[in-house]
Amino acid sequence: MDKNQITRRAFLAASTTTAVLAGCASKPNTAKVVPGKISPNQKVNVAAIGGGGKGLDDIMNARKAGVNIVAIADPDWKRAAEGFYRCKDAKQYKDYRVMLDEMGKEIDACTVSTPDHTHAPAAYRVMKLGKHVYCQKPLTHTIAEARLLRKVAKETGVVTQMGNQGHCQVGVRELCEMMWSGVIGDVKEAHVWTNRPIWPQGIAAPLPAEPVPAEMDWNLWIGTAPDRAYNSKYAPFNWRGWWDFGCGAIGDMACHIMDAAFWSLDLIEAETFTAQAIVSEQMTDQTPPLKSTIKIDFPARGKKCPVTVYWHDGGILPDRPKDIPADQKIGDGDNGSLFIGTKGYLTAGEYGGHPRLLPDSRMADFKKPAQTIKRVLHNDPYFDWVDCIQNGGKTASNFEYASPLTVVANFGNVALHAKGEPLIYDVKNGKVTNNPKLNALLTKEYRKGWELPV
């Protein structure tokens, strides 16, 4: 069997047996963790797992929120070079496990800004050491990992935040207040769309081997994934379009754009939901499709009626309602959301921003409902995270919220692999109920030495 087949099998024929972390630089504390106390007068010492690209953005935004950056770990030191330069006092590592071993007593919290396949092992290890964590979206690579991180966050009591920054901003909060005021009635249909992917997908075979750059430890970058030869078109950016490393367009953007629907429609309260891929263009064993539409049906939640949420990517847009003039913008154009209620329409932009009624004439005399949702400090997820570390409380997109949102997003990819078959997901038990064979898609096999207890 060649290496390409092994890679695919690792995604599909996943093991559901519990494993322990093995072969790592150290073993996290598995006893009950008590996070360190940090007073408002102390600076939080943060270590960055991932120092380039979004990692650099997270480092600099965390610094603005008042933390010390004490260490940076990244297997690609060329990618991390600017972060090293800007944080000259931070210790430099390639392996985040070694960093945590050597600096555990000095570190209060970590950012995790890596490709999707490394989110869970890094965040898991950090939380097991009693450290607070800010993890980029999607929270995890698989549904089993999302459930694991939610469980461990609750067990350890650390302060968590997922980097879907729109959730901390005013727009999505005003949207929820508008929706909950009943201004568009009962919502039975919603559409969410993105212009992603903006990286290559629809590729049938692994890329040819290239020499590994001297600054990169490719083995560390691969991490949990099945081994494959280095190619510059995997890293540092295009990994999102490869199943072994990323979650495609829905993984990249649903935790942003679908957040407004997830929150305002109380989708977190659904005990089950059904997903079906109704469009999938050129998906392969190696990569997600060039474009897709995924239909997700949620039953009634309390007083809220059943609702169907459609995810569109690759440039697919929802049909424009006939009573919305052609010159009126829906969403941000090529990204956004649209809610169709019994009394009208509501639309918002990429991060839930600029919520407004449609047609535009309905906004002329519209008075915003009273504020009922607390606003976040500086409307900023980093300030929110640091504030909760120092003063207590829960962040806006803590793992209790971020995990279920990620599960819905990642289940869209499971539906893509079902090739048009509707799949019913049992939220409480974390299982596909109508085709148990496909439960293998909720988790994955881990390369030896990188296992997680899922």
C-alpha positions as CSV (number, residue, x, y, z in Angstrom):
1,M,0.0,0.0,0.0
2,D,1.4,3.4,-0.9
3,K,1.7,6.4,1.4
4,N,-1.2,8.2,-0.3
5,Q,-3.6,5.4,0.6
6,I,-2.4,5.4,4.2
7,T,-3.1,9.1,4.4
8,R,-6.6,8.7,3.3
9,R,-7.2,5.7,5.5
10,A,-6.0,7.7,8.4
11,F,-8.9,10.1,7.9
12,L,-11.6,7.5,7.2
13,A,-10.7,4.4,9.2
14,A,-10.3,6.3,12.4
15,S,-9.9,4.5,15.7
16,T,-12.3,5.4,18.6
17,T,-10.3,3.7,21.3
18,T,-8.9,5.8,24.1
19,A,-5.2,6.4,23.9
20,V,-2.8,8.2,26.1
21,L,-0.3,10.9,25.1
22,A,2.9,9.0,24.4
23,G,6.4,9.7,23.0
24,C,6.2,13.4,23.8
25,A,8.7,15.5,25.5
26,S,6.8,15.1,28.7
27,K,3.5,14.0,30.1
28,P,0.9,16.6,31.2
29,N,-0.4,16.5,34.7
30,T,-3.4,14.3,34.7
31,A,-4.3,15.1,38.3
32,K,-6.8,17.8,39.2
33,V,-5.4,21.0,37.9
34,V,-5.7,24.3,39.8
35,P,-4.9,27.3,37.6
36,G,-2.5,29.8,39.0
37,K,-4.0,32.9,40.5
38,I,-3.0,36.2,38.8
39,S,-4.0,39.5,40.3
40,P,-5.2,42.5,38.2
41,N,-1.9,44.1,39.2
42,Q,0.2,41.3,37.6
43,K,1.0,40.9,34.0
44,V,0.0,37.6,32.4
45,N,3.0,35.6,31.1
46,V,1.9,34.2,27.7
47,A,3.7,31.7,25.5
48,A,2.8,31.5,21.8
49,I,2.3,28.2,20.1
50,G,2.6,29.4,16.5
51,G,4.5,32.6,15.9
52,G,4.0,33.5,12.2
53,G,0.9,34.5,10.2
54,K,-2.1,34.5,12.5
55,G,0.2,33.6,15.3
56,L,2.0,36.9,14.9
57,D,-1.4,38.6,14.9
58,D,-2.4,36.9,18.1
59,I,1.0,37.7,19.8
60,M,0.7,41.4,19.0
61,N,-3.0,41.7,20.0
62,A,-2.3,39.9,23.2
63,R,0.5,42.3,23.9
64,K,-1.9,45.2,23.3
65,A,-4.1,43.6,26.0
66,G,-1.1,43.9,28.4
67,V,0.5,40.5,28.6
68,N,4.2,39.6,28.6
69,I,5.2,37.3,25.7
70,V,7.7,35.1,27.4
71,A,8.2,32.4,24.7
72,I,7.4,31.5,21.1
73,A,7.3,28.0,19.6
74,D,7.1,27.4,15.9
75,P,8.6,24.6,13.8
76,D,9.1,27.1,11.0
77,W,11.6,29.7,12.2
78,K,11.5,31.6,8.9
79,R,7.7,32.1,9.4
80,A,8.2,33.0,13.0
81,A,11.1,35.4,12.4
82,E,9.1,38.6,12.7
83,G,7.6,37.4,16.0
84,F,11.0,36.6,17.3
85,Y,12.2,40.1,16.2
86,R,9.3,41.9,17.8
87,C,9.5,39.9,21.1
88,K,13.3,40.0,21.6
89,D,13.0,38.8,25.2
90,A,10.9,35.8,24.4
91,K,12.6,32.4,24.4
92,Q,12.6,30.7,21.1
93,Y,11.5,27.1,20.5
94,K,10.6,24.8,17.6
95,D,8.7,22.2,19.7
96,Y,6.0,23.6,21.9
97,R,6.1,20.5,24.1
98,V,9.8,21.3,25.0
99,M,8.8,24.9,25.7
100,L,6.1,23.8,28.1
101,D,8.5,21.4,29.8
102,E,11.2,24.0,30.3
103,M,9.1,27.0,31.1
104,G,6.0,25.6,32.7
105,K,6.5,27.5,36.0
106,E,7.0,30.8,34.1
107,I,3.9,30.5,31.8
108,D,0.4,31.5,32.8
109,A,-1.3,31.1,29.5
110,C,-0.8,30.2,25.8
111,T,-2.1,31.2,22.5
112,V,-2.5,28.4,20.0
113,S,-2.2,29.7,16.4
114,T,-1.3,26.7,14.3
115,P,-2.8,24.7,11.4
116,D,-6.1,23.1,12.5
117,H,-4.6,19.6,13.0
118,T,-2.4,20.9,15.9
119,H,-5.1,22.9,17.8
120,A,-6.3,20.0,19.9
121,P,-3.0,18.4,21.0
122,A,-1.6,21.8,21.9
123,A,-4.6,23.2,23.7
124,Y,-5.1,19.9,25.5
125,R,-1.6,19.8,26.8
126,V,-1.8,23.5,27.8
127,M,-5.0,23.0,29.8
128,K,-3.7,19.8,31.5
129,L,-0.9,21.9,32.8
130,G,-3.3,24.4,34.3
131,K,-2.6,27.1,31.8
132,H,-5.2,29.4,30.2
133,V,-5.6,29.1,26.5
134,Y,-6.6,31.3,23.5
135,C,-7.1,28.9,20.5
136,Q,-7.7,29.9,16.9
137,K,-10.8,28.8,15.0
138,P,-12.0,26.2,14.2
139,L,-11.4,25.0,17.7
140,T,-10.3,21.6,16.5
141,H,-9.7,19.4,13.4
142,T,-12.4,16.8,14.4
143,I,-15.6,16.6,16.3
144,A,-14.2,14.2,18.9
145,E,-11.4,16.7,19.6
146,A,-13.9,19.5,20.1
147,R,-15.8,17.5,22.6
148,L,-12.6,16.6,24.4
149,L,-11.4,20.2,24.8
150,R,-14.8,21.3,26.1
151,K,-14.6,18.5,28.7
152,V,-11.0,19.3,29.8
153,A,-11.7,23.0,30.0
154,K,-14.6,22.3,32.4
155,E,-12.4,19.9,34.4
156,T,-9.4,22.2,34.7
157,G,-11.3,25.5,35.2
158,V,-8.8,27.4,33.0
159,V,-9.9,30.5,31.1
160,T,-10.5,29.7,27.4
161,Q,-11.3,31.7,24.3
162,M,-11.7,30.8,20.7
163,G,-10.5,33.3,18.1
164,N,-13.8,34.0,16.3
165,Q,-13.4,37.7,17.1
166,G,-16.7,38.8,15.8
167,H,-18.4,37.1,18.7
168,C,-16.9,39.8,21.0
169,Q,-18.0,42.7,18.8
170,V,-21.1,44.8,18.9
171,G,-22.6,43.8,15.6
172,V,-23.5,40.2,16.4
173,R,-24.9,41.3,19.8
174,E,-27.2,43.9,18.2
175,L,-28.2,41.2,15.7
176,C,-29.3,38.9,18.5
177,E,-31.2,41.7,20.2
178,M,-33.0,42.5,16.9
179,M,-33.8,38.8,16.3
180,W,-35.0,38.3,19.9
181,S,-37.3,41.3,19.7
182,G,-39.3,39.4,17.1
183,V,-38.9,42.1,14.4
184,I,-38.7,39.5,11.6
185,G,-41.0,36.9,13.3
186,D,-40.1,33.2,13.4
187,V,-37.0,32.3,11.4
188,K,-37.5,29.1,9.4
189,E,-34.6,29.5,7.0
190,A,-31.2,31.1,7.1
191,H,-28.3,31.3,4.7
192,V,-24.6,31.7,5.4
193,W,-22.0,32.1,2.7
194,T,-18.3,32.9,2.0
195,N,-16.0,33.5,-0.9
196,R,-13.5,30.9,0.5
197,P,-11.7,28.9,-0.5
198,I,-9.0,31.4,-1.6
199,W,-6.4,28.6,-1.7
200,P,-6.2,25.5,-4.0
201,Q,-8.6,22.6,-3.4
202,G,-10.0,19.9,-5.6
203,I,-6.6,18.2,-5.9
204,A,-6.5,14.5,-6.4
205,A,-3.0,13.5,-5.3
206,P,-0.3,14.5,-2.9
207,L,2.2,17.1,-4.1
208,P,5.7,16.0,-5.1
209,A,8.6,16.1,-2.6
210,E,10.7,19.2,-2.2
211,P,13.7,19.8,-0.1
212,V,12.7,20.9,3.5
213,P,13.9,24.4,4.2
214,A,16.7,24.6,6.7
215,E,14.6,26.8,9.1
216,M,11.8,24.2,9.3
217,D,11.3,21.1,11.3
218,W,8.9,19.3,9.0
219,N,8.4,16.4,11.3
220,L,7.1,18.7,14.1
221,W,4.9,20.7,11.6
222,I,3.3,17.4,10.5
223,G,2.6,16.6,14.1
224,T,-0.6,14.4,14.4
225,A,-1.0,13.9,10.7
226,P,0.1,10.9,8.6
227,D,3.6,11.4,7.3
228,R,4.1,12.9,3.9
229,A,6.9,14.6,2.0
230,Y,7.3,18.3,2.4
231,N,6.0,20.7,-0.3
232,S,6.0,24.5,-0.1
233,K,2.4,24.4,-1.3
234,Y,1.3,22.8,1.9
235,A,2.9,25.2,4.3
236,P,2.8,27.9,5.4
237,F,-0.7,28.8,4.0
238,N,-2.4,26.3,1.7
239,W,-2.7,23.6,4.4
240,R,-6.3,24.7,4.9
241,G,-7.2,23.0,1.6
242,W,-5.8,19.5,2.6
243,W,-7.9,17.1,4.8
244,D,-4.9,16.0,6.8
245,F,-4.2,19.5,8.0
246,G,-7.2,21.7,7.6
247,C,-11.0,21.8,7.5
248,G,-11.6,23.6,4.2
249,A,-13.8,26.6,3.7
250,I,-16.4,25.7,6.3
251,G,-13.7,25.1,8.9
252,D,-12.0,28.4,8.1
253,M,-15.1,30.6,8.1
254,A,-18.1,29.0,9.7
255,C,-17.0,29.8,13.2
256,H,-17.0,33.5,12.1
257,I,-20.0,33.8,9.7
258,M,-22.3,31.1,11.2
259,D,-21.8,32.5,14.7
260,A,-24.7,34.9,14.2
261,A,-27.1,32.1,13.3
262,F,-25.8,29.8,16.0
263,W,-26.2,32.4,18.7
264,S,-29.4,34.2,17.7
265,L,-31.3,31.0,16.8
266,D,-30.2,29.1,20.0
267,L,-28.8,26.3,17.9
268,I,-26.6,25.3,20.9
269,E,-29.9,24.1,22.4
270,A,-30.6,21.5,19.7
271,E,-30.4,17.9,20.8
272,T,-29.9,16.7,17.3
273,F,-29.5,18.0,13.8
274,T,-29.3,16.7,10.3
275,A,-26.7,17.7,7.6
276,Q,-26.7,17.0,3.9
277,A,-24.3,18.0,1.2
278,I,-26.5,19.2,-1.7
279,V,-23.7,20.7,-3.8
280,S,-20.1,19.4,-3.8
281,E,-17.8,20.2,-6.8
282,Q,-14.6,18.2,-7.3
283,M,-14.0,17.0,-3.7
284,T,-11.1,14.4,-3.5
285,D,-9.6,12.1,-1.0
286,Q,-6.9,14.6,-0.4
287,T,-8.8,17.9,-0.4
288,P,-12.2,19.6,0.1
289,P,-14.3,20.6,-2.9
290,L,-14.0,23.7,-5.0
291,K,-17.4,24.8,-3.9
292,S,-20.3,23.3,-1.8
293,T,-23.7,23.9,-0.3
294,I,-24.6,22.1,2.9
295,K,-28.1,22.0,4.3
296,I,-28.4,21.7,8.1
297,D,-31.8,21.1,9.7
298,F,-32.4,21.9,13.4
299,P,-35.5,20.8,15.2
300,A,-37.5,23.1,17.5
301,R,-35.5,24.5,20.4
302,G,-37.8,25.7,23.3
303,K,-40.1,28.3,21.7
304,K,-38.1,28.5,18.5
305,C,-39.4,26.8,15.5
306,P,-37.5,24.3,13.4
307,V,-35.0,26.0,11.1
308,T,-32.9,25.1,8.1
309,V,-29.5,26.7,7.8
310,Y,-27.7,26.6,4.4
311,W,-23.9,26.9,4.2
312,H,-22.5,28.1,0.8
313,D,-18.9,28.4,-0.2
314,G,-16.8,28.7,-3.3
315,G,-18.7,31.7,-4.6
316,I,-22.2,30.2,-4.3
317,L,-24.7,32.8,-3.2
318,P,-28.2,32.3,-1.8
319,D,-31.1,33.2,-4.0
320,R,-32.1,36.9,-3.6
321,P,-35.6,37.2,-2.2
322,K,-38.0,38.5,-4.9
323,D,-39.0,41.5,-2.7
324,I,-35.4,42.7,-2.2
325,P,-34.3,45.2,-4.9
326,A,-31.3,44.1,-6.9
327,D,-29.3,47.2,-5.9
328,Q,-29.5,46.5,-2.2
329,K,-26.6,44.6,-0.6
330,I,-27.2,41.4,1.2
331,G,-24.5,40.6,3.8
332,D,-21.1,42.0,2.7
333,G,-21.7,40.8,-0.8
334,D,-19.5,37.7,-1.2
335,N,-19.6,37.0,2.6
336,G,-22.5,37.2,5.0
337,S,-25.7,35.8,6.4
338,L,-29.4,36.2,5.6
339,F,-32.3,35.3,7.9
340,I,-35.7,34.7,6.4
341,G,-38.5,35.2,9.0
342,T,-42.3,35.1,8.9
343,K,-42.3,39.0,9.1
344,G,-39.3,39.9,7.0
345,Y,-35.6,39.6,6.4
346,L,-32.5,40.4,8.4
347,T,-28.9,40.4,7.1
348,A,-25.4,40.8,8.5
349,G,-21.8,40.9,7.3
350,E,-18.9,38.5,7.6
351,Y,-18.5,38.6,11.4
352,G,-22.1,39.4,12.2
353,G,-21.4,43.1,11.7
354,H,-23.8,45.8,10.4
355,P,-27.1,43.9,11.1
356,R,-30.0,45.4,9.3
357,L,-33.5,44.7,8.0
358,L,-34.3,44.3,4.4
359,P,-35.4,45.9,2.2
360,D,-33.5,49.0,3.2
361,S,-36.7,51.0,3.6
362,R,-37.5,49.0,6.8
363,M,-34.4,50.5,8.5
364,A,-35.5,54.1,7.9
365,D,-37.7,54.4,11.0
366,F,-36.4,51.3,12.8
367,K,-35.6,51.8,16.5
368,K,-33.0,49.4,17.9
369,P,-34.4,47.3,20.8
370,A,-33.1,47.9,24.3
371,Q,-29.6,46.4,25.0
372,T,-30.0,43.1,26.8
373,I,-26.6,41.5,26.0
374,K,-23.5,42.6,27.9
375,R,-20.8,44.2,25.7
376,V,-17.2,42.9,25.8
377,L,-14.3,45.0,27.1
378,H,-13.1,47.1,24.2
379,N,-15.1,44.7,21.9
380,D,-11.9,42.7,21.8
381,P,-11.4,39.0,22.4
382,Y,-7.8,39.4,23.7
383,F,-8.8,42.0,26.3
384,D,-11.7,39.8,27.3
385,W,-9.4,36.8,27.8
386,V,-6.8,38.7,29.8
387,D,-9.5,40.4,31.9
388,C,-11.1,37.0,32.8
389,I,-7.7,35.6,33.7
390,Q,-7.0,38.5,36.1
391,N,-10.5,39.1,37.4
392,G,-12.5,35.9,36.9
393,G,-15.5,35.2,34.8
394,K,-16.1,33.5,31.5
395,T,-15.0,34.9,28.1
396,A,-17.4,35.5,25.3
397,S,-16.4,32.5,23.2
398,N,-15.2,30.1,25.9
399,F,-14.9,26.5,24.9
400,E,-18.4,25.8,26.4
401,Y,-19.7,27.8,23.5
402,A,-16.9,27.4,20.9
403,S,-17.0,23.6,21.0
404,P,-20.6,23.2,19.9
405,L,-20.2,25.8,17.2
406,T,-17.1,24.0,15.9
407,V,-19.0,20.7,16.0
408,V,-21.7,22.1,13.7
409,A,-19.0,23.4,11.3
410,N,-17.0,20.2,11.3
411,F,-20.1,18.1,10.8
412,G,-20.6,19.9,7.5
413,N,-17.3,18.2,6.4
414,V,-18.6,14.9,7.6
415,A,-21.7,15.4,5.4
416,L,-19.5,16.1,2.4
417,H,-17.9,12.7,2.9
418,A,-21.4,11.1,3.0
419,K,-21.8,12.2,-0.6
420,G,-25.4,13.4,-0.5
421,E,-26.7,11.1,2.3
422,P,-28.5,13.0,5.1
423,L,-26.7,12.4,8.4
424,I,-28.4,12.7,11.8
425,Y,-26.1,13.8,14.6
426,D,-26.9,13.1,18.3
427,V,-25.4,16.0,20.1
428,K,-25.4,14.6,23.7
429,N,-23.7,11.3,22.7
430,G,-21.6,12.6,19.8
431,K,-22.7,10.0,17.3
432,V,-24.2,9.7,13.8
433,T,-27.4,7.8,14.5
434,N,-28.6,6.8,11.0
435,N,-25.3,5.4,9.6
436,P,-23.1,4.2,12.5
437,K,-20.3,3.4,10.1
438,L,-19.7,7.1,9.5
439,N,-18.9,7.7,13.2
440,A,-15.3,7.0,12.0
441,L,-15.4,10.4,10.4
442,L,-15.9,12.1,13.8
443,T,-12.3,11.3,14.8
444,K,-9.1,10.2,13.2
445,E,-6.0,8.2,13.7
446,Y,-3.0,9.9,15.2
447,R,0.6,9.5,14.3
448,K,2.5,7.6,16.9
449,G,3.6,9.9,19.7
450,W,0.8,12.4,19.0
451,E,-2.2,10.5,20.3
452,L,-5.1,12.1,22.2
453,P,-7.6,10.4,24.5
454,V,-10.6,10.5,22.1
